């Protein structure tokens, strides 16, 4: 009696261009480029705080007009409305409006 032929669990054979997931034994595929970073170049933490401060300042200063002007206008309107409301609810505001206190 002969032993049965071992099956490769439906894995493609060596003549197939597209290999099974993770199988690196086949031929090198064309047109696929892989990039790696050197372990000496991937040190992100040593200058992280310094880069954050300078780059963050540069980015925020470029956007300052877009959030400082609306914030300043909103705060000015808020402070004006608060003082105007305080005046209207005061004794002088009631007398100026012609109402009795």
Secondary structure, DSSP 4 states (H G I P E B T S, - for coil): -PPPPPP-TT---TT-SSPPTT--SSPPPTT-------TTT---STTHHHHHHHHHHHHHHHHHHHHHHHHHHHHHHHHHHHHHHHHHTSHHHHHHTT---
